[in-house]
Amino acid sequence: MKLLVTGGAGYVGSVCAARLLEAGHEVVVLDDLSTGHEDAVPAGARFIRGDIAEVIGDVLAEGFDGVLHFAAKSLVGESMQDPGKYWTGNVLTAIRLLDAMKEHGTPKLVFSSTAATYGEPREVPIPETAPTAPTNTYGATKLAIDHAITSYAAAHGLAATSLRYFNVAGAYGSIGERHATETHLIPLVLQVALGQREHISIYGEDWPTEDGTCVRDYIHVLDLADAHLLALENATAGEHRIYNLGNGTGFSVKQVIDTCREVTGHPIPAVVAPRRAGDPAVLVASAERARADLGWKPERADITGIVRDAWEFTRARHEA
């Protein structure tokens, strides 16, 4: 298939583009490089630099069999401070993508969504039937896009799948996580090991969990990319399917820090800080529907392996 990967210069999008190429597909990456990196675009993919909202019609006019949509603004804090940037950058861009797909007859869409659409969950692990009540603008924009996709699938026969997940980690060879503004736990802890930070902050150690720190779901970026390929293969015309992805158990903040200490051999000082408003104690997704429908299951669920891959990538870039 000839496939367009929007946001394919970013962390998850670039790994997915690499896996698509390995599966024998023709891949075109479209990215404005506002947060992505051109050197992350895998060899073998054609790269187009541009604003998706402005150029998507011209790009899809070439003729494509499907789109995998990763491009998004994704900083929760920023989304609350500058919501217009997120409603425009996420929702308006997605609508223009959907309209261009309709105009040019692009039949399949896989949307990289987020479990932030659920907000503070009433049950854990979180099933797809859980109420959607996002607590931040970022999650709200992703949910709005999901609603739009449902409408377009019903009205225009689009074969669409949304994948919702929490924390992505690990690396795939030379492709890994490197954000200008880093908010994710594992890369932040590894920055301490490299001497780029003095310590890692633990936001509360009195949560109702086994060790008192928050528990979060982690998924290896390669498992996540493989889920996108399976979603593409199983998409059905006129349907919009939604799947949650995750390990199903989760790891606490202290478990992650201890694992990073073990893998890096660095003491990694940790400082307990006050709880952050809006932080649920446990966020873990149920992937049972994805397992049943797509045949997907995480093959790299061990937190030690996830951290080791992330550390090898991070250290290699630091020493380069």
C-alpha positions as CSV (number, residue, x, y, z in Angstrom):
1,M,0.0,0.0,0.0
2,K,1.0,3.6,-0.5
3,L,0.6,5.3,2.9
4,L,0.9,8.8,4.3
5,V,2.3,9.2,7.8
6,T,1.5,12.6,9.2
7,G,3.9,13.6,12.1
8,G,6.3,10.9,10.8
9,A,9.3,12.9,12.0
10,G,8.1,12.6,15.6
11,Y,8.9,9.8,18.1
12,V,6.0,7.4,17.5
13,G,5.3,8.4,13.9
14,S,8.9,7.7,12.8
15,V,9.0,4.3,14.4
16,C,5.7,3.4,12.8
17,A,7.0,4.7,9.4
18,A,10.0,2.4,9.8
19,R,7.8,-0.6,10.6
20,L,5.6,0.2,7.5
21,L,8.7,0.2,5.3
22,E,9.8,-3.1,6.8
23,A,6.4,-4.5,6.0
24,G,6.9,-3.6,2.3
25,H,4.7,-0.5,2.1
26,E,5.5,2.7,0.2
27,V,5.7,5.5,2.8
28,V,5.5,9.2,2.5
29,V,6.1,11.3,5.7
30,L,4.5,14.7,6.1
31,D,5.7,16.8,9.0
32,D,6.3,20.5,9.7
33,L,9.2,19.8,12.0
34,S,7.7,22.0,14.7
35,T,8.5,19.2,17.2
36,G,9.8,16.4,15.0
37,H,13.3,15.8,13.6
38,E,14.1,15.3,9.9
39,D,16.9,12.8,10.8
40,A,14.2,10.6,12.5
41,V,12.5,10.0,9.2
42,P,13.5,6.5,8.2
43,A,15.6,5.9,5.1
44,G,13.3,4.7,2.3
45,A,10.5,7.1,3.2
46,R,9.8,10.2,1.1
47,F,9.7,13.3,3.2
48,I,7.5,16.3,2.6
49,R,8.0,19.3,4.9
50,G,4.8,21.3,5.3
51,D,1.9,22.5,7.4
52,I,-0.7,19.6,7.2
53,A,-3.6,22.0,7.2
54,E,-2.2,23.9,4.3
55,V,-0.8,21.2,2.0
56,I,-2.8,18.0,2.8
57,G,-5.1,18.4,-0.2
58,D,-2.2,18.6,-2.7
59,V,-0.4,15.7,-1.0
60,L,-3.4,13.3,-1.0
61,A,-4.1,14.2,-4.6
62,E,-1.2,11.9,-5.5
63,G,-3.4,9.0,-4.5
64,F,-2.9,7.0,-1.2
65,D,-4.3,3.8,0.2
66,G,-4.3,5.1,3.8
67,V,-3.2,7.7,6.3
68,L,-1.7,7.2,9.7
69,H,-2.2,10.4,11.6
70,F,0.3,11.2,14.4
71,A,0.8,14.9,14.0
72,A,-0.5,16.8,17.1
73,K,0.2,19.3,19.8
74,S,0.5,17.2,22.9
75,L,1.7,19.1,26.0
76,V,-1.1,19.0,28.6
77,G,0.1,22.1,30.5
78,E,0.5,24.2,27.4
79,S,-3.0,23.1,26.2
80,M,-4.5,24.7,29.3
81,Q,-2.5,27.9,28.9
82,D,-3.0,28.2,25.2
83,P,-6.1,26.3,24.2
84,G,-6.5,28.0,20.8
85,K,-3.2,26.5,19.7
86,Y,-4.6,23.1,20.4
87,W,-8.1,23.5,19.0
88,T,-6.6,24.9,15.8
89,G,-3.5,22.7,15.6
90,N,-5.3,19.4,16.5
91,V,-9.0,19.7,15.6
92,L,-8.9,22.1,12.6
93,T,-6.0,20.2,11.1
94,A,-7.8,16.9,11.5
95,I,-11.0,18.2,9.8
96,R,-9.0,19.4,6.9
97,L,-7.3,16.0,6.7
98,L,-10.7,14.2,6.8
99,D,-12.1,16.5,4.1
100,A,-9.0,15.9,1.9
101,M,-9.4,12.2,2.3
102,K,-13.0,12.3,1.3
103,E,-12.2,14.5,-1.7
104,H,-9.4,12.3,-3.0
105,G,-10.9,8.9,-2.1
106,T,-8.4,7.9,0.5
107,P,-10.1,4.9,2.1
108,K,-8.3,4.1,5.4
109,L,-7.3,6.1,8.5
110,V,-5.5,5.2,11.7
111,F,-5.6,7.9,14.3
112,S,-3.1,8.0,17.1
113,S,-5.4,9.2,19.9
114,T,-4.9,9.2,23.7
115,A,-6.3,7.7,26.8
116,A,-6.5,11.2,28.2
117,T,-9.9,11.2,26.6
118,Y,-11.2,9.3,29.6
119,G,-10.1,11.8,32.2
120,E,-10.1,10.4,35.8
121,P,-11.3,6.9,35.4
122,R,-14.0,5.2,37.4
123,E,-12.6,1.8,36.8
124,V,-9.1,0.4,36.2
125,P,-8.0,-1.1,33.8
126,I,-9.9,1.3,31.6
127,P,-12.2,-0.3,29.0
128,E,-13.3,1.4,25.8
129,T,-16.8,1.6,27.3
130,A,-15.6,3.9,30.1
131,P,-17.1,7.4,30.0
132,T,-15.0,10.0,28.2
133,A,-14.5,13.1,30.4
134,P,-11.2,14.7,29.6
135,T,-9.7,17.0,32.3
136,N,-7.5,19.0,30.0
137,T,-7.7,20.7,26.6
138,Y,-5.3,18.3,25.0
139,G,-7.6,15.3,25.8
140,A,-10.7,17.3,24.8
141,T,-9.2,18.0,21.3
142,K,-8.4,14.4,20.8
143,L,-11.9,13.3,21.8
144,A,-13.4,15.9,19.4
145,I,-11.3,14.4,16.6
146,D,-12.6,10.9,17.5
147,H,-16.2,12.2,17.2
148,A,-15.4,13.8,13.9
149,I,-13.9,10.5,12.6
150,T,-17.0,8.6,13.6
151,S,-19.2,11.0,11.6
152,Y,-17.0,10.8,8.5
153,A,-16.9,7.0,8.7
154,A,-20.7,6.8,8.8
155,A,-21.3,9.4,6.2
156,H,-18.5,8.7,3.7
157,G,-17.6,5.0,4.2
158,L,-14.2,5.8,5.7
159,A,-12.5,2.8,7.3
160,A,-11.1,4.3,10.5
161,T,-9.5,3.2,13.8
162,S,-8.4,5.2,16.8
163,L,-5.8,3.9,19.2
164,R,-5.8,5.3,22.8
165,Y,-2.8,4.9,25.0
166,F,-0.9,6.5,27.9
167,N,2.9,6.5,28.2
168,V,5.0,5.4,25.3
169,A,8.7,4.6,26.1
170,G,11.7,2.7,24.8
171,A,13.4,3.1,21.4
172,Y,13.9,1.3,18.1
173,G,17.5,1.4,17.1
174,S,18.4,5.0,16.3
175,I,14.9,6.2,16.8
176,G,13.9,7.3,20.3
177,E,12.3,9.9,22.5
178,R,13.8,13.4,22.3
179,H,11.5,16.3,22.9
180,A,12.5,20.0,23.2
181,T,10.1,20.2,26.2
182,E,10.3,16.9,28.1
183,T,7.4,15.9,30.4
184,H,7.6,12.1,30.4
185,L,9.0,10.3,33.4
186,I,11.5,7.8,31.9
187,P,13.5,10.4,29.7
188,L,13.4,12.8,32.7
189,V,14.9,10.2,35.0
190,L,17.5,9.3,32.4
191,Q,18.5,13.0,32.2
192,V,19.4,12.7,35.9
193,A,21.6,9.7,35.1
194,L,23.4,11.7,32.4
195,G,24.0,14.6,34.8
196,Q,21.6,16.9,32.9
197,R,19.3,17.2,36.0
198,E,20.2,17.1,39.7
199,H,17.2,15.0,40.7
200,I,13.8,13.6,39.7
201,S,10.7,14.8,41.4
202,I,8.1,12.4,42.8
203,Y,4.8,14.2,43.1
204,G,3.4,12.7,46.2
205,E,4.2,9.4,48.0
206,D,0.9,9.1,49.9
207,W,-1.3,7.8,47.0
208,P,-3.5,4.8,47.6
209,T,-1.1,2.5,45.8
210,E,1.2,-0.3,47.0
211,D,4.2,2.0,47.4
212,G,2.4,5.3,47.7
213,T,3.4,6.7,44.3
214,C,1.2,7.0,41.2
215,V,0.9,4.0,38.8
216,R,1.0,4.5,35.1
217,D,0.7,2.3,32.0
218,Y,3.8,2.0,29.8
219,I,3.9,0.7,26.3
220,H,7.0,0.0,24.2
221,V,7.1,2.2,21.1
222,L,7.6,-0.8,18.9
223,D,4.6,-2.6,20.3
224,L,2.6,0.6,19.7
225,A,3.8,0.9,16.1
226,D,2.9,-2.7,15.4
227,A,-0.6,-2.0,16.8
228,H,-1.0,0.8,14.2
229,L,-0.1,-1.7,11.4
230,L,-2.7,-4.2,12.7
231,A,-5.3,-1.5,12.9
232,L,-4.6,-0.5,9.3
233,E,-4.9,-4.1,8.1
234,N,-8.2,-4.7,10.0
235,A,-10.0,-1.4,9.2
236,T,-13.5,-1.8,7.8
237,A,-15.2,0.6,5.4
238,G,-17.9,2.6,7.1
239,E,-16.7,1.8,10.6
240,H,-14.8,3.7,13.2
241,R,-13.3,1.4,15.8
242,I,-11.6,2.5,19.0
243,Y,-9.1,0.4,20.9
244,N,-7.2,1.0,24.1
245,L,-3.6,-0.1,24.3
246,G,-1.4,-0.8,27.3
247,N,0.3,-3.4,29.4
248,G,-2.8,-3.9,31.5
249,T,-0.9,-3.7,34.9
250,G,1.1,-0.5,35.1
251,F,4.2,0.5,37.1
252,S,4.6,3.0,39.9
253,V,6.8,6.0,39.8
254,K,9.2,4.4,42.3
255,Q,9.3,1.2,40.3
256,V,10.3,3.2,37.2
257,I,13.0,5.1,39.1
258,D,14.4,2.0,40.7
259,T,14.5,0.3,37.3
260,C,16.4,3.3,35.8
261,R,18.9,3.0,38.7
262,E,19.4,-0.6,38.0
263,V,19.8,-0.2,34.2
264,T,22.0,2.9,34.3
265,G,24.0,2.1,37.4
266,H,23.4,5.7,38.6
267,P,22.0,6.5,42.1
268,I,19.4,9.0,40.6
269,P,18.5,11.2,43.5
270,A,14.7,11.6,44.0
271,V,12.9,14.4,45.8
272,V,9.3,14.1,47.0
273,A,7.2,17.1,45.9
274,P,3.6,18.0,46.6
275,R,0.9,16.2,44.6
276,R,-0.1,17.8,41.3
277,A,-3.7,18.8,40.9
278,G,-5.7,16.4,38.6
279,D,-3.2,13.5,38.9
280,P,-5.2,10.2,39.3
281,A,-3.6,7.6,41.5
282,V,-3.7,4.8,38.8
283,L,-4.0,5.1,35.0
284,V,-4.0,1.7,33.3
285,A,-5.7,0.8,30.0
286,S,-7.4,-2.5,29.2
287,A,-6.2,-3.9,25.9
288,E,-8.6,-6.8,25.8
289,R,-10.6,-5.5,22.8
290,A,-7.4,-5.0,20.8
291,R,-6.2,-8.5,21.7
292,A,-9.6,-10.0,20.6
293,D,-10.1,-8.0,17.4
294,L,-6.6,-7.3,16.2
295,G,-4.6,-10.1,17.7
296,W,-2.4,-7.5,19.3
297,K,-0.6,-8.0,22.6
298,P,2.5,-6.2,24.0
299,E,5.5,-8.3,23.3
300,R,7.9,-6.0,25.1
301,A,6.0,-5.4,28.4
302,D,8.9,-5.8,30.8
303,I,9.8,-2.4,32.3
304,T,13.5,-3.3,32.5
305,G,13.6,-3.9,28.7
306,I,11.7,-0.7,28.0
307,V,14.1,1.3,30.1
308,R,17.2,-0.4,28.7
309,D,16.2,0.4,25.1
310,A,15.5,4.0,26.1
311,W,18.8,4.3,28.0
312,E,20.8,2.8,25.0
313,F,19.3,5.4,22.7
314,T,19.7,8.3,25.1
315,R,23.3,7.5,26.0
316,A,24.3,7.0,22.4
317,R,23.0,10.4,21.5
318,H,24.7,12.0,24.5
319,E,28.0,10.4,23.6
320,A,27.8,11.2,19.9
